[in-house]
Amino acid sequence: MDLEAVRAALRAQKPDLLLEQPEGQWLDAKKKPYELREPRAVEELAKDVCAFANGGGGVLVLGIGTRVVDDVEILDRFIPVERASVDRDQIRKLIRAHITPAPRGISVEWSGDQQGCRVLYIDIPVQQAGILFVVAAPVGKPGAPRTDTVAVPVREADGTHWLARTEIQRLLSAGVAASGMPTAETLSRLLHEAVTHSASEPAAVRVGQGLPEWEREMREAYEELAGAGLGAPVGEAYRHEAAVLQDLGPARVGEAGWVLCVAPPRPPVVVAAPVWQAILTAGRSDVGGDPLAAVGYPVLPGAGEGGRPWVVTADAVRVDLEGGRWGAGRLVRSQTGGWRWEPAVRFSLEQTRSARRWTSQVPPPQLRLRALVTLPWTDASVLEITKARRQHLEQQLPFSALAGAVTLLSQRRGGSLPAARWQAGPHDNSLHTASYTSVIAAPDGRPAVTAAAMITLPGVTDSAVVSCADVLAEDAAAWAAALGGHQCVPLGFEEVQDVLFHAWETAAELLPAVFGDPAVRRWAAPPTTELRLSAERYDDSGVTPALASFVDFGRLGPGGRGSRQEMAVTITAEPSMRRAERQDVMRRAVVHMAQAFGYVHAEAGLL
């Protein structure tokens, strides 16, 4: 295969065609991605890319091991690259920052959809003739690239080497012979011009350069927003999925730079570099490893397709985002200056993976009212429940919203059965899990109503923290006996709403606090809450009664299917919210659920 055939195979998502190919002048393979937290790895990345730029172009493939045959490295086997381990935007920026001049047209892409043969490749096209690309002499230490040293990497056969000092001296001598030896006065003038140029003159790169088909639109957006303090481009424009981007410098020294983003059908936007970095940071923990593909691009609230270009300044406190896998959301700045991604509120009937957790009790309850919150925190693997936080939870549960909801159910029936005594179990309790229940029993000891609160860190089947609050109507007859003969079922639908609301509040606010302050954690995916109603216990004939046997759905209006055993709705929203906001979201969620399950006349005003 020649270079173009290799490029075609990678673009066609067929990296397996590269196996058994030898490394050479234009092909190099690495077992794993560059560890960009290490200064030496960053220098190695710049060296490898710069060498291909000096040698007529080539392809770096990351995720393929080699074997040696007659002193030649042969591409031999896949060592799949995890998307979450790679930030392609960071790679592009490091290449532009560490190579002088920045090579044009560099692309950093994935190839291979299957987990077993996924690779990352860096394609370096042939560069303009007569340009020598250089890097700073490597030092292996953190910090910006040095500006007072020069090293020249070159590609020779299947290896990358440094151009010898004698060769650099020969090239300099050839330049001196062609243009004459500069005098001390000439060197001083050139140095002054270089400093002045770097501080105030526009860069040679044009707005939109590198993407001719987008250059006009990007230039028009740039010119319309230039008054916001935009500087000149600091590198060529580049693609990211459906968007085109270009890094811009500041208009004045000491100010922040910008990123020009064009992602149709949204209007073009220029984002201050610190805010753009916050967007990337918010999505960096996505399992796909592509921050922008996760959280999406800035969108002007209320704007339709097209529209005039707009700007997000460095002092912005909120940025709305859409177009990513996470769905619509927003980046919100806290009072301390940090940023946090929050999902826009939306509803679905998609069942979460943990919907059936903690439901194995025998016998099952007649009716379960459940709020289950999924919290995909990025740092979940290092969390644990300390003794002090567990004790605090135990002290709070008798006074929790969940306990209050259970107590209110009995008070509405003329009794007083508070959920005041809580005990550990019946599920696991450890550094990573908590399970507590409060059981209200009939005089003969039969369980009547149970309140349960559970939370657990990720396990084998879960990738997120899961928090759950249940109210179980264990046995209607036992409940009636506990209340002195009062009828207990069916529950009014307003009672069901009230229980679900307080269960949600407990699962979203109280339980997550056993792992510390939830507000300081970043998301690896959108958080969700699932509200469920389910009839679960078989009667004597082996049939599970319908929900309507335990819940009066009259308030929802006509419709629905009387034989249904369960109903549920999943809410994608920030778990922590003000009570008034939670009440509003709750009503909207219940209406969505009711209409989806056949109560087409349900509306928020009825709830």
C-alpha positions in Angstrom: 0.0 0.0 0.0 1.2 3.5 -0.8 0.4 6.5 1.4 -2.8 7.4 -0.4 -4.1 3.8 -0.1 -3.3 3.9 3.7 -5.3 7.2 4.0 -8.2 5.8 2.0 -8.3 2.6 4.3 -8.4 4.7 7.4 -11.0 7.1 6.1 -13.1 4.1 5.1 -13.0 2.8 8.7 -10.9 -0.2 7.7 -7.7 0.0 9.7 -7.3 -3.8 9.5 -6.0 -3.3 6.0 -2.9 -1.8 7.5 -1.9 -5.0 9.2 1.3 -6.6 7.7 2.3 -3.2 6.3 5.9 -2.1 7.1 6.7 1.2 8.8 8.5 3.5 6.5 9.1 7.0 5.3 5.4 8.0 5.5 3.9 5.5 8.0 4.6 5.1 11.7 2.7 3.1 14.3 2.4 3.5 18.1 1.0 1.0 20.6 -0.9 3.7 22.5 -1.7 7.4 22.5 0.7 10.0 23.7 0.4 10.6 27.4 -0.2 14.3 27.1 0.1 15.0 30.8 3.8 14.2 30.5 6.0 16.9 29.0 8.2 14.4 27.3 5.2 12.9 25.5 4.2 16.3 24.2 7.7 16.8 22.9 7.6 13.4 21.3 4.3 14.2 19.6 5.6 17.5 18.2 8.8 15.7 17.0 7.0 13.0 15.2 4.5 15.3 13.4 7.2 17.8 12.6 9.4 15.1 11.0 6.6 14.1 8.7 5.9 17.7 7.8 9.6 18.1 6.9 9.6 14.8 4.9 6.6 15.2 2.5 3.8 14.1 4.8 2.7 10.9 6.3 0.4 9.1 8.8 0.9 8.3 12.5 -1.4 5.5 13.6 -2.0 5.0 17.4 -3.2 1.7 18.6 -1.3 -0.8 16.5 1.6 -2.9 17.8 4.5 -4.1 15.6 6.9 -7.0 15.3 10.4 -6.9 13.8 11.1 -8.8 10.7 14.6 -8.4 9.2 15.1 -5.1 11.1 11.8 -3.8 9.7 8.8 -2.9 12.0 5.7 -4.6 10.7 2.2 -3.5 11.8 1.1 -6.6 13.6 -1.8 -6.3 16.0 -4.4 -4.0 17.4 -4.2 -2.5 20.9 -7.5 -0.7 20.8 -7.6 2.9 21.9 -10.3 4.0 24.3 -12.1 7.1 23.1 -12.2 8.4 26.7 -8.4 8.4 26.8 -7.9 10.9 23.9 -8.7 14.5 23.5 -8.3 15.2 19.8 -8.7 19.0 20.2 -5.8 19.0 22.7 -3.6 17.1 20.2 -4.4 19.6 17.5 -3.7 22.6 19.8 -0.4 21.1 21.0 0.8 20.5 17.4 0.0 24.1 16.5 1.7 25.4 19.7 4.9 23.3 19.5 5.8 23.3 15.8 7.0 26.5 14.0 5.4 27.3 11.7 2.3 25.4 12.4 1.8 22.7 9.8 -1.3 23.1 7.6 -4.1 20.7 7.2 -3.4 18.3 10.1 -6.3 16.0 10.9 -6.7 13.8 14.0 -9.4 11.2 13.4 -10.8 7.8 14.6 -10.8 4.8 12.4 -12.6 1.4 13.1 -16.0 1.3 14.7 -15.3 -2.0 16.5 -13.9 -2.0 20.0 -11.3 -4.6 18.9 -9.7 -2.6 16.1 -10.3 1.1 16.9 -7.3 3.3 16.2 -6.5 7.0 16.2 -4.6 8.5 13.4 -2.8 11.8 12.7 -2.6 12.6 9.0 0.1 15.1 8.0 -0.4 16.2 4.4 2.4 17.5 2.2 3.4 21.0 3.1 4.3 24.1 1.1 7.7 23.7 -0.5 10.7 25.7 0.8 9.5 25.7 4.5 11.6 24.1 7.3 9.5 23.1 10.3 11.2 23.2 13.7 10.5 22.6 17.4 12.1 23.8 20.6 14.9 21.7 21.9 13.3 19.0 24.2 13.8 19.5 27.9 11.3 17.0 29.3 9.9 19.6 31.8 6.5 21.3 32.1 6.0 24.8 30.7 5.6 26.6 27.5 7.9 25.7 24.6 11.2 27.6 24.7 11.6 30.4 22.2 15.4 30.5 22.2 16.2 27.0 20.9 15.7 25.2 17.7 15.7 21.5 16.8 14.8 19.9 13.5 13.3 16.4 13.4 13.4 14.5 10.2 12.0 11.2 9.0 14.6 8.6 7.8 13.2 5.2 6.5 11.1 3.9 9.5 12.6 6.2 12.1 12.5 9.8 13.3 15.7 11.5 14.1 17.1 14.9 14.9 18.9 16.8 12.2 22.6 16.9 13.3 24.0 20.2 14.5 26.4 20.2 11.5 23.5 20.0 9.1 21.7 22.9 10.8 24.9 24.9 10.6 25.2 24.0 6.9 21.6 25.2 6.2 22.3 28.5 8.1 25.4 29.0 6.1 23.6 28.5 2.9 21.1 31.1 3.9 24.0 33.5 4.8 25.7 32.9 1.5 22.5 33.7 -0.3 21.5 36.8 1.6 24.7 38.0 3.3 25.9 37.9 6.9 23.7 40.2 9.1 25.5 42.9 11.0 24.9 43.6 14.7 22.7 46.6 13.7 20.7 44.3 11.3 20.2 41.6 14.0 19.0 44.3 16.5 16.5 45.7 13.9 15.2 42.2 13.0 14.8 41.3 16.7 12.9 44.5 17.3 10.6 43.9 14.3 10.0 40.3 15.4 8.9 41.4 18.9 6.7 44.2 17.6 5.2 41.9 15.0 4.4 39.2 17.6 2.7 41.7 19.9 0.7 43.8 17.5 0.7 42.7 13.9 -1.9 40.3 12.5 -0.7 36.7 11.9 -0.1 35.6 8.4 -2.9 33.1 8.6 -6.3 34.3 7.2 -9.6 33.8 8.8 -11.0 30.5 7.4 -7.6 29.5 5.9 -7.4 25.8 5.4 -11.1 25.3 4.7 -11.8 27.2 1.4 -15.5 26.3 1.3 -16.0 27.9 4.7 -13.7 30.9 4.4 -16.3 33.4 3.3 -18.8 32.6 6.0 -16.1 32.6 8.7 -14.6 35.9 7.5 -18.0 37.6 7.4 -18.7 36.5 11.0 -15.2 37.6 12.1 -15.6 41.0 10.5 -19.0 41.6 12.1 -17.8 40.7 15.6 -14.3 42.2 15.3 -15.4 45.0 17.7 -15.6 42.5 20.5 -11.8 42.4 20.8 -10.9 39.6 18.4 -7.3 39.2 17.5 -5.9 37.5 14.4 -6.0 33.8 13.8 -3.3 31.8 15.5 -3.7 28.7 13.3 -5.6 27.4 10.4 -9.3 26.6 10.5 -10.1 22.9 11.2 -13.1 20.6 11.2 -14.8 19.0 14.2 -17.7 16.8 13.2 -20.3 19.1 11.7 -18.6 22.3 12.9 -15.6 24.3 11.7 -13.4 26.0 14.2 -10.5 28.5 14.3 -8.4 29.7 17.2 -8.0 33.5 17.4 -5.6 35.6 19.4 -6.6 38.6 21.6 -6.8 42.1 20.2 -4.5 43.3 23.0 -1.6 41.7 24.9 -2.7 40.3 28.2 -6.3 39.5 27.2 -7.8 36.1 26.5 -8.0 34.7 23.0 -11.1 33.4 21.2 -12.5 30.5 19.2 -14.6 31.1 16.1 -17.2 28.3 15.8 -19.5 27.8 12.7 -21.9 24.9 13.2 -24.9 25.2 10.9 -27.8 25.6 11.2 -26.9 27.7 14.2 -25.6 31.2 13.7 -21.8 31.6 13.9 -20.4 32.3 17.4 -17.1 33.6 18.8 -16.4 32.2 22.3 -13.8 33.6 24.7 -11.0 31.0 25.2 -11.6 30.5 28.9 -15.2 29.7 28.3 -14.4 27.4 25.4 -12.0 25.5 27.6 -14.8 25.2 30.2 -17.0 23.6 27.5 -14.3 21.1 26.6 -13.7 20.3 30.3 -17.4 19.7 30.8 -17.5 17.0 28.2 -14.1 15.5 28.5 -15.2 12.7 30.8 -17.7 11.4 28.2 -17.2 7.7 27.4 -16.7 8.6 23.8 -13.7 10.8 24.6 -14.9 13.7 22.4 -15.9 16.7 24.5 -17.8 18.6 21.8 -19.5 15.5 20.5 -20.8 15.0 24.0 -22.0 18.4 25.1 -22.5 20.1 21.7 -21.9 23.7 20.6 -23.0 27.1 22.0 -26.5 28.2 20.9 -28.1 31.5 21.2 -31.3 31.1 23.3 -34.4 31.7 21.3 -32.6 32.0 18.0 -33.8 30.0 15.0 -31.7 28.6 12.2 -29.2 31.0 10.6 -29.2 34.4 12.2 -26.5 36.9 12.9 -23.2 36.0 14.5 -22.9 36.5 18.2 -20.3 36.4 20.9 -19.7 34.7 24.3 -17.4 36.9 26.4 -15.1 35.8 29.2 -17.4 37.1 31.9 -20.4 35.1 30.7 -22.3 33.2 33.5 -24.3 30.9 31.3 -23.8 29.2 27.9 -26.6 27.2 26.3 -25.4 24.1 24.4 -27.0 21.7 22.0 -26.1 19.2 19.2 -24.2 16.7 21.4 -24.9 13.2 22.5 -25.9 14.5 26.0 -28.7 16.5 24.6 -29.5 20.1 25.2 -27.9 21.6 28.3 -26.2 24.6 29.6 -22.8 25.5 31.2 -23.4 27.6 34.4 -20.7 29.5 36.3 -20.8 29.2 40.1 -20.3 32.0 42.5 -16.7 30.8 43.0 -16.0 31.0 39.3 -16.1 27.3 38.4 -18.3 26.0 35.6 -20.8 23.1 35.7 -22.8 21.5 33.0 -26.5 21.0 33.6 -29.0 19.2 31.3 -32.0 21.0 30.0 -35.2 19.4 31.5 -36.7 16.8 29.3 -38.9 13.7 29.7 -38.9 10.2 28.2 -40.3 6.7 28.8 -36.8 5.2 28.5 -36.2 2.8 31.4 -32.9 3.2 33.2 -30.6 0.3 33.7 -31.2 0.4 37.4 -35.0 0.5 37.3 -35.3 -3.0 38.9 -32.6 -2.6 41.6 -33.5 -3.5 45.1 -36.8 -5.2 44.1 -36.1 -8.8 45.0 -37.9 -8.9 48.4 -40.2 -11.8 49.1 -43.1 -11.4 49.1 -43.1 -8.3 47.0 -45.2 -5.3 48.0 -48.7 -4.7 46.6 -47.7 -1.2 45.4 -44.3 0.4 45.0 -43.9 4.2 44.6 -40.3 4.9 43.6 -37.9 7.7 42.8 -34.5 6.4 41.4 -31.8 8.9 40.6 -28.8 8.0 38.4 -25.7 10.2 39.1 -22.9 9.6 36.6 -20.1 11.4 38.5 -16.6 11.5 37.0 -14.9 10.7 40.3 -17.3 8.0 41.6 -14.5 5.4 41.6 -12.6 7.2 44.5 -15.6 7.9 46.7 -16.6 6.1 49.9 -19.1 6.6 52.7 -17.3 7.8 55.8 -18.4 6.9 59.3 -19.3 10.5 60.1 -21.4 10.9 56.9 -23.3 7.6 57.6 -24.1 8.7 61.1 -25.4 12.0 59.8 -27.6 10.2 57.3 -29.0 8.0 60.1 -29.8 11.1 62.1 -31.5 12.8 59.2 -33.7 10.0 57.9 -36.4 10.2 60.6 -36.8 13.9 59.6 -36.5 13.4 55.9 -39.0 14.3 53.2 -39.5 10.6 52.6 -40.4 10.0 56.3 -42.7 12.9 56.3 -44.6 11.6 53.2 -45.2 8.2 54.8 -46.4 9.9 58.0 -48.8 12.1 56.1 -50.3 9.1 54.4 -51.5 7.8 57.8 -52.6 11.2 59.0 -54.9 11.6 56.0 -56.6 8.4 57.2 -57.1 9.5 60.7 -54.1 7.7 62.2 -50.6 8.5 63.4 -48.0 6.1 62.1 -44.7 8.1 61.8 -41.7 6.7 59.9 -39.6 7.5 62.9 -37.5 4.4 63.5 -35.0 3.4 60.8 -32.7 0.5 60.7 -29.9 -0.7 58.4 -30.8 -3.1 55.6 -32.1 -5.2 54.2 -29.6 -4.5 51.4 -25.8 -4.2 51.8 -24.1 -1.5 53.9 -20.4 -0.9 53.3 -18.0 1.9 52.4 -19.7 1.9 49.0 -23.4 1.3 49.8 -26.1 2.4 52.2 -29.5 0.8 52.8 -32.0 1.8 55.5 -35.7 1.1 56.0 -38.5 2.1 58.3 -41.3 -0.5 58.6 -44.8 0.3 59.9 -46.5 -2.9 61.0 -50.0 -4.1 61.9 -50.7 -5.1 65.6 -50.0 -8.7 64.6 -46.5 -7.8 63.2 -47.4 -8.0 59.5 -45.6 -5.2 57.5 -48.0 -2.6 56.4 -46.0 0.3 54.9 -42.2 0.5 54.4 -40.1 3.5 53.5 -36.7 2.5 52.1 -33.6 4.6 51.1 -30.7 3.1 49.2 -27.6 4.4 47.5 -24.6 2.7 45.9 -21.4 3.4 44.0 -20.8 1.9 40.5 -20.5 -1.8 40.4 -20.2 -4.5 37.7 -23.4 -3.6 36.0 -23.6 0.1 36.7 -21.4 3.0 35.6 -22.9 5.6 37.9 -23.9 6.3 41.5 -27.6 5.2 41.9 -29.8 6.7 44.7 -33.3 5.4 45.4 -36.2 6.2 47.7 -39.2 3.8 47.9 -42.5 3.8 49.6 -44.0 0.3 49.7 -47.6 -0.4 50.4 -46.8 -3.9 51.6 -50.3 -5.2 52.5 -53.5 -3.1 52.4 -55.2 -5.3 55.0 -52.3 -5.0 57.4 -52.2 -1.2 56.8 -55.9 -0.9 57.6 -55.4 -2.9 60.8 -52.6 -0.6 61.9 -55.0 2.3 61.4 -57.8 0.7 63.3 -59.8 -0.5 60.4 -59.7 2.6 58.1 -59.7 1.8 54.4 -56.2 2.6 52.9 -56.5 1.9 49.2 -56.8 3.1 46.6 -54.5 6.0 47.1 -55.7 9.3 45.6 -53.5 10.4 42.7 -52.6 13.6 44.6 -51.2 11.3 47.3 -49.1 9.4 44.8 -47.8 12.7 43.5 -46.9 13.8 47.0 -45.1 10.6 47.8 -43.1 10.6 44.5 -42.2 14.3 45.0 -40.7 13.7 48.5 -39.1 10.4 47.5 -37.4 12.3 44.6 -36.3 15.1 47.0 -34.7 12.5 49.3 -33.0 10.5 46.5 -31.7 13.7 44.9 -30.7 15.8 47.9 -30.2 13.8 51.1 -28.8 10.5 50.0 -26.0 11.8 47.6 -24.6 13.9 50.5 -23.1 10.7 52.0 -20.4 11.1 49.4 -19.8 14.8 50.1 -21.1 17.9 48.3 -22.7 16.9 45.0 -22.4 20.4 43.7 -18.6 20.1 43.3 -18.8 17.0 41.0 -18.6 16.9 37.2 -20.9 14.8 35.1 -19.7 12.0 32.8 -23.2 11.7 31.3 -26.5 13.4 31.9 -28.1 12.6 35.3 -31.6 11.2 35.3 -34.5 10.5 37.7 -37.0 7.7 37.1 -40.4 8.0 38.8 -42.2 4.7 39.0 -45.6 3.3 40.1 -45.8 -0.5 40.1 -48.2 -3.2 41.3 -46.1 -6.2 42.1 -47.6 -8.9 44.4 -49.5 -11.8 42.9 -52.9 -12.5 44.4 -54.2 -16.0 45.3 -54.9 -16.8 41.7 -51.4 -16.0 40.6 -52.3 -12.7 38.9 -50.9 -9.3 39.6 -53.7 -6.8 40.1 -53.7 -3.7 38.0 -52.4 -0.4 39.3 -55.9 0.9 39.3 -56.6 -1.5 42.2 -54.3 0.6 44.4 -54.4 4.1 42.8 -57.4 6.3 41.8 -56.5 7.7 38.4 -59.8 9.7 38.1 -58.0 13.1 38.4 -56.2 12.3 35.1 -59.4 12.2 33.2 -60.8 9.4 31.0 -58.5 7.0 29.2 -55.7 4.7 30.2 -55.7 0.9 30.2 -57.2 -0.6 33.4 -55.1 -3.7 33.4 -51.7 -2.0 33.4 -49.4 -3.0 36.3 -46.8 -0.2 36.1 -46.2 3.4 34.8 -43.0 5.3 34.8 -41.4 8.5 33.4 -37.7 9.4 33.2 -36.6 13.0 33.9 -33.3 14.3 32.6 -32.5 17.3 34.8 -30.1 18.6 37.4 -30.9 16.6 40.5 -30.6 19.5 43.0 -33.1 22.2 42.5 -35.3 24.6 44.4 -38.5 23.2 45.7 -40.8 25.3 43.6 -38.8 24.3 40.5 -39.0 20.6 41.5 -42.8 21.0 41.9 -43.1 22.4 38.4 -40.9 19.7 36.8 -42.8 17.1 38.7 -46.2 18.2 37.3 -44.9 18.4 33.8 -43.3 14.9 34.2 -46.5 13.4 35.5 -48.5 14.9 32.6 -46.0 13.5 30.1 -46.3 10.0 31.8 -50.1 10.1 32.0 -50.6 11.1 28.4 -48.0 8.5 27.2 -50.0 5.8 29.1 -53.3 6.7 27.6 -54.7 9.6 29.8 -54.6 12.0 26.9 -56.7 14.6 28.6 -54.3 15.0 31.6 -52.9 18.5 32.1 -50.9 20.3 34.7 -53.9 22.3 35.9 -55.6 19.1 37.1 -52.6 18.1 39.3 
